């Protein structure tokens, strides 16, 4: 029998470390079996930003990218050391403390998510926050993983005192009975969910327009394509600036490197590609810190040009804020 170099190295390592391996049954402290609360803080000028993790979801790979062969997608996932038999979709929201207001940018899955998500509130509280202290909630768009944290499945409102701020274009589309009647069957459940979440507070919702500053330090950015009113957010304080990209990309390992790829969730694929390239170009040219809703936690870093595409350079973990 001939041993390969890889097998020989592996066998040597096992032999070398065998004396130090302790069976879990013999450990004084048993394995934890779960992650610790996941939140991460950083500053944008005087703004204190906290990334709140909401777990991860998995979905079938077939057909997830509408305009690329599945093998190309698998190759891109493999290059990023991600599973190649499914799509990995993380969730991360931002909490912005402006000094005057505590503001949420989206709210996560609530208790309506997949078994591996829905950890948002646990992590939010672990970060020292209380839902009763939230002053405003700015929603990027109306997909369930961004709005279901507003209202639990039993109808309980999670942030009853917070001002609820939404894109006017997004509201006009999803609250339209005419649009709902004309929508494909696969899209109608989202119309129903939007009404479930917002209906009881519809008269109190505040609309915002693009390129405005509804909250000091937070400016809305036009980012349509993923949905009609999809919105990104610029955070600015002094000379410091960052961008919360929302769903401008899904997993950056795919869509930052391949900005012309279109996800099954993009309602207007061509417009989504145009938006993606515009915002990634801006972030790269201006060396802006970016945060993505669906990047690996803490989902923040920088964008660099890389041939015809881009790459996300993760932000180095900092022990101080």
ChimeraX attribute file (.defattr): number of C-alpha atoms within 10 A of each C-alpha:
attribute: neighborCount
match mode: 1-to-1
recipient: residues
	/A:1	3
	/A:2	6
	/A:3	9
	/A:4	9
	/A:5	9
	/A:6	9
	/A:7	11
	/A:8	11
	/A:9	12
	/A:10	12
	/A:11	12
	/A:12	12
	/A:13	11
	/A:14	11
	/A:15	10
	/A:16	10
	/A:17	9
	/A:18	10
	/A:19	8
	/A:20	7
	/A:21	8
	/A:22	9
	/A:23	8
	/A:24	10
	/A:25	9
	/A:26	8
	/A:27	9
	/A:28	7
	/A:29	8
	/A:30	10
	/A:31	9
	/A:32	7
	/A:33	6
	/A:34	6
	/A:35	6
	/A:36	9
	/A:37	17
	/A:38	20
	/A:39	21
	/A:40	20
	/A:41	19
	/A:42	17
	/A:43	17
	/A:44	20
	/A:45	16
	/A:46	14
	/A:47	21
	/A:48	16
	/A:49	21
	/A:50	21
	/A:51	25
	/A:52	30
	/A:53	29
	/A:54	30
	/A:55	23
	/A:56	20
	/A:57	17
	/A:58	15
	/A:59	11
	/A:60	10
	/A:61	16
	/A:62	14
	/A:63	13
	/A:64	17
	/A:65	19
	/A:66	15
	/A:67	13
	/A:68	15
	/A:69	11
	/A:70	16
	/A:71	11
	/A:72	12
	/A:73	21
	/A:74	19
	/A:75	14
	/A:76	18
	/A:77	20
	/A:78	14
	/A:79	12
	/A:80	13
	/A:81	10
	/A:82	15
	/A:83	12
	/A:84	18
	/A:85	14
	/A:86	16
	/A:87	19
	/A:88	20
	/A:89	17
	/A:90	23
	/A:91	28
	/A:92	30
	/A:93	27
	/A:94	26
	/A:95	21
	/A:96	25
	/A:97	19
	/A:98	21
	/A:99	10
	/A:100	10
	/A:101	14
	/A:102	18
	/A:103	22
	/A:104	21
	/A:105	24
	/A:106	25
	/A:107	27
	/A:108	30
	/A:109	26
	/A:110	23
	/A:111	19
	/A:112	16
	/A:113	19
	/A:114	13
	/A:115	12
	/A:116	12
	/A:117	22
	/A:118	24
	/A:119	22
	/A:120	25
	/A:121	22
	/A:122	14
	/A:123	20
	/A:124	22
	/A:125	14
	/A:126	15
	/A:127	17
	/A:128	7
	/A:129	14
	/A:130	12
	/A:131	14
	/A:132	11
	/A:133	13
	/A:134	19
	/A:135	18
	/A:136	19
	/A:137	21
	/A:138	24
	/A:139	24
	/A:140	28
	/A:141	26
	/A:142	26
	/A:143	19
	/A:144	19
	/A:145	21
	/A:146	23
	/A:147	21
	/A:148	26
	/A:149	24
	/A:150	24
	/A:151	21
	/A:152	16
	/A:153	14
	/A:154	7
	/A:155	11
	/A:156	11
	/A:157	16
	/A:158	17
	/A:159	19
	/A:160	15
	/A:161	13
	/A:162	17
	/A:163	16
	/A:164	21
	/A:165	19
	/A:166	23
	/A:167	23
	/A:168	14
	/A:169	19
	/A:170	21
	/A:171	20
	/A:172	14
	/A:173	17
	/A:174	23
	/A:175	17
	/A:176	11
	/A:177	12
	/A:178	10
	/A:179	14
	/A:180	18
	/A:181	11
	/A:182	10
	/A:183	12
	/A:184	10
	/A:185	10
	/A:186	7
	/A:187	12
	/A:188	16
	/A:189	12
	/A:190	16
	/A:191	20
	/A:192	14
	/A:193	17
	/A:194	19
	/A:195	15
	/A:196	16
	/A:197	22
	/A:198	21
	/A:199	14
	/A:200	11
	/A:201	13
	/A:202	13
	/A:203	8
	/A:204	12
	/A:205	14
	/A:206	14
	/A:207	16
	/A:208	19
	/A:209	17
	/A:210	19
	/A:211	14
	/A:212	13
	/A:213	16
	/A:214	16
	/A:215	15
	/A:216	14
	/A:217	20
	/A:218	25
	/A:219	18
	/A:220	23
	/A:221	21
	/A:222	18
	/A:223	26
	/A:224	26
	/A:225	23
	/A:226	29
	/A:227	24
	/A:228	23
	/A:229	24
	/A:230	26
	/A:231	29
	/A:232	26
	/A:233	25
	/A:234	18
	/A:235	24
	/A:236	19
	/A:237	16
	/A:238	10
	/A:239	7
	/A:240	14
	/A:241	20
	/A:242	24
	/A:243	24
	/A:244	25
	/A:245	25
	/A:246	27
	/A:247	27
	/A:248	29
	/A:249	28
	/A:250	23
	/A:251	22
	/A:252	22
	/A:253	21
	/A:254	24
	/A:255	23
	/A:256	24
	/A:257	20
	/A:258	20
	/A:259	21
	/A:260	20
	/A:261	20
	/A:262	24
	/A:263	22
	/A:264	14
	/A:265	16
	/A:266	22
	/A:267	16
	/A:268	15
	/A:269	21
	/A:270	15
	/A:271	16
	/A:272	27
	/A:273	23
	/A:274	15
	/A:275	20
	/A:276	24
	/A:277	20
	/A:278	12
	/A:279	20
	/A:280	26
	/A:281	17
	/A:282	14
	/A:283	20
	/A:284	18
	/A:285	12
	/A:286	12
	/A:287	15
	/A:288	19
	/A:289	21
	/A:290	26
	/A:291	26
	/A:292	27
	/A:293	32
	/A:294	23
	/A:295	23
	/A:296	20
	/A:297	22
	/A:298	26
	/A:299	25
	/A:300	27
	/A:301	18
	/A:302	19
	/A:303	24
	/A:304	19
	/A:305	16
	/A:306	11
	/A:307	8
	/A:308	9
	/A:309	16
	/A:310	21
	/A:311	20
	/A:312	21
	/A:313	13
	/A:314	18
	/A:315	14
	/A:316	8
	/A:317	12
	/A:318	9
	/A:319	8
	/A:320	7
	/A:321	11
